[in-house]
Amino acid sequence: MAHELYIPPCIGTPAQPFHSPPLNRPLRIRIEGPLTAIQRLIPNASWDVNISTQTFPMPGTKPLAELTYRALYGADPRSGVPRDMVIRDHFLGWVVKEKIPLNKIDYYGVTFDHLVPADDPDPDVLQINICELDYDGGERADGTLLFPVNPADYTGKKVLAVPRCCQKRKGTTDRGRVNDGVMDRDRRMGSTSTV
């Protein structure tokens, strides 16, 4: 059974403007995290990869973007609204053994645009990180988040995803890194939109 993707309210005072963003604001959204946590959100998606013939988007890409959209906006993506949710990029964290990447990933991320004009190379970015709580009792989350987490609130039920504003890391390079990743994907694919 699929777990719920849970994005808590912003702890900042005032709340950061991209954390629970208004529906009419253009925004590029990047969500990423350990594949083990993502598989609990999307249990039926295939994550089989081949380092020499990478597929974009992967079968779980759009479902992860849709779950994130729902968690942020409280509704499904609107098919009648141009550019309401456009998949732009993904990130694969390859498992490496003896400095050689294997045909296996253990980390995944998807970037999608919400109302971002196709010709905007540098939109605002919301970076969201998925926290793995089931395997370490929340130890990593305690070291990276600005608020305490009780793993019992999540284990077997929900997957915690936290925007950068509520993390200890400041994310000063998020906007450039995410936007550069999209531009690189566009160059390789020769397009500006995927889904």
C-alpha positions as CSV (number, residue, x, y, z in Angstrom):
1,M,0.0,0.0,0.0
2,A,1.3,3.4,-0.9
3,H,2.3,5.8,1.9
4,E,1.2,9.5,2.0
5,L,3.7,12.2,1.0
6,Y,3.6,14.7,3.9
7,I,5.0,18.2,3.6
8,P,4.7,19.9,7.0
9,P,3.8,23.6,7.3
10,C,6.6,26.1,7.3
11,I,8.1,26.7,10.7
12,G,9.5,30.2,9.7
13,T,8.0,33.4,11.0
14,P,6.8,34.7,8.6
15,A,6.4,31.5,6.5
16,Q,8.8,31.3,3.5
17,P,6.8,32.3,0.4
18,F,7.5,29.2,-1.6
19,H,6.6,26.8,1.3
20,S,2.9,26.3,0.6
21,P,3.1,28.5,-2.5
22,P,0.0,30.2,-3.9
23,L,-1.5,28.3,-6.8
24,N,-1.1,31.2,-9.3
25,R,2.6,31.7,-8.7
26,P,5.0,30.3,-11.3
27,L,7.5,28.0,-9.6
28,R,10.1,25.3,-10.5
29,I,9.9,22.5,-8.0
30,R,12.5,19.9,-7.2
31,I,11.8,16.9,-4.9
32,E,14.4,14.3,-4.2
33,G,15.4,11.7,-1.8
34,P,16.4,8.1,-1.0
35,L,14.8,5.6,-3.4
36,T,13.7,3.4,-0.5
37,A,11.4,6.2,0.7
38,I,10.1,7.0,-2.9
39,Q,9.3,3.3,-3.4
40,R,6.9,3.5,-0.4
41,L,5.1,6.4,-2.1
42,I,5.0,4.7,-5.5
43,P,5.2,1.0,-4.8
44,N,4.3,-0.3,-8.3
45,A,6.7,1.9,-10.4
46,S,9.7,0.3,-12.0
47,W,13.1,1.8,-11.0
48,D,15.2,-0.5,-13.3
49,V,17.9,1.5,-14.9
50,N,20.7,1.0,-17.4
51,I,23.6,3.4,-17.1
52,S,24.3,3.3,-20.9
53,T,20.6,3.7,-22.0
54,Q,18.9,6.0,-19.5
55,T,15.2,6.6,-19.9
56,F,13.6,10.0,-19.3
57,P,11.2,10.2,-17.8
58,M,11.2,7.0,-15.8
59,P,7.9,5.3,-15.0
60,G,7.8,6.8,-11.4
61,T,8.7,10.3,-12.5
62,K,5.2,11.7,-13.3
63,P,3.6,10.0,-10.3
64,L,6.2,11.5,-7.9
65,A,5.6,14.9,-9.5
66,E,1.8,14.5,-9.1
67,L,2.1,13.5,-5.5
68,T,4.2,16.5,-4.8
69,Y,1.8,18.8,-6.6
70,R,-1.1,17.4,-4.5
71,A,0.9,17.8,-1.3
72,L,1.7,21.4,-2.1
73,Y,-1.5,22.7,-3.7
74,G,-4.2,20.3,-2.2
75,A,-5.5,19.3,-5.6
76,D,-4.5,17.3,-8.7
77,P,-2.7,19.0,-11.6
78,R,-5.1,20.8,-13.9
79,S,-5.0,19.3,-17.4
80,G,-6.9,22.3,-18.8
81,V,-4.3,24.9,-17.5
82,P,-1.3,25.4,-19.8
83,R,2.0,24.5,-18.1
84,D,0.3,23.6,-14.8
85,M,2.7,20.7,-14.3
86,V,5.6,20.1,-16.8
87,I,8.3,17.5,-16.1
88,R,11.6,19.1,-16.8
89,D,14.4,17.0,-15.4
90,H,15.3,14.1,-13.1
91,F,18.3,13.1,-11.0
92,L,19.6,9.6,-10.6
93,G,21.9,8.8,-7.7
94,W,23.9,5.8,-8.9
95,V,25.2,3.1,-6.6
96,V,29.0,3.0,-7.0
97,K,31.2,0.0,-6.1
98,E,34.9,0.4,-6.3
99,K,34.5,3.7,-8.1
100,I,32.4,2.1,-10.8
101,P,28.7,3.1,-11.2
102,L,26.4,0.1,-11.2
103,N,23.1,-0.3,-13.0
104,K,21.3,0.6,-9.8
105,I,20.2,3.8,-8.2
106,D,19.6,4.5,-4.5
107,Y,18.5,8.2,-4.8
108,Y,16.1,9.9,-7.2
109,G,14.7,13.4,-7.9
110,V,12.3,15.0,-10.3
111,T,12.1,18.6,-11.3
112,F,8.8,20.0,-12.7
113,D,7.5,23.4,-13.6
114,H,4.3,24.9,-12.3
115,L,3.1,27.8,-14.6
116,V,6.7,28.7,-15.6
117,P,6.8,30.2,-19.0
118,A,8.7,28.0,-21.5
119,D,11.2,30.8,-22.2
120,D,12.1,31.5,-18.6
121,P,15.6,30.2,-18.0
122,D,15.8,31.2,-14.3
123,P,12.5,30.8,-12.5
124,D,12.1,30.7,-8.7
125,V,12.9,27.3,-7.3
126,L,11.4,25.3,-4.4
127,Q,13.8,22.5,-3.2
128,I,12.2,19.7,-1.3
129,N,14.1,16.8,0.3
130,I,12.5,13.5,1.3
131,C,13.6,12.2,4.6
132,E,14.2,8.5,5.2
133,L,12.9,7.7,8.7
134,D,12.3,4.0,8.6
135,Y,15.9,2.8,8.6
136,D,17.7,5.1,11.0
137,G,15.1,6.1,13.6
138,G,15.2,9.7,12.3
139,E,18.9,10.2,13.1
140,R,19.6,11.9,9.8
141,A,16.5,14.0,9.9
142,D,17.4,15.2,13.4
143,G,20.8,16.3,12.0
144,T,19.4,18.2,9.0
145,L,16.0,19.6,9.9
146,L,15.2,22.7,12.0
147,F,12.5,20.9,14.0
148,P,12.3,17.6,15.9
149,V,10.8,14.6,14.2
150,N,9.2,11.5,15.8
151,P,9.7,8.6,13.4
152,A,6.7,6.8,15.0
153,D,4.5,9.4,13.4
154,Y,5.7,8.3,9.9
155,T,6.9,4.7,9.9
156,G,4.5,2.6,8.0
157,K,2.2,5.5,7.2
158,K,3.8,8.7,5.7
159,V,6.9,9.8,4.0
160,L,8.3,13.2,5.3
161,A,9.4,15.7,2.7
162,V,10.8,19.1,3.8
163,P,11.3,22.3,1.8
164,R,14.8,23.8,2.2
165,C,13.6,26.7,4.3
166,C,13.0,24.3,7.2
167,Q,16.3,22.6,6.9
168,K,19.7,23.5,8.5
169,R,21.3,23.7,5.0
170,K,20.6,27.1,3.5
171,G,20.4,26.1,-0.1
172,T,22.1,29.2,-1.6
173,T,23.0,27.2,-4.8
174,D,19.6,25.4,-5.2
175,R,18.2,27.9,-7.8
176,G,21.3,27.8,-10.0
177,R,21.8,24.1,-9.7
178,V,18.2,23.1,-10.5
179,N,17.8,25.6,-13.3
180,D,21.2,24.6,-14.8
181,G,20.0,20.9,-14.7
182,V,16.9,21.8,-16.6
183,M,18.9,23.7,-19.2
184,D,21.3,20.8,-19.6
185,R,18.4,18.4,-20.0
186,D,16.9,20.7,-22.7
187,R,20.2,20.8,-24.6
188,R,20.5,17.0,-24.6
189,M,16.9,16.4,-25.6
190,G,16.4,19.5,-27.8
191,S,13.2,20.5,-26.1
192,T,11.7,22.6,-23.3
193,S,8.9,20.4,-22.0
194,T,8.3,16.7,-21.4
195,V,4.9,16.0,-19.8
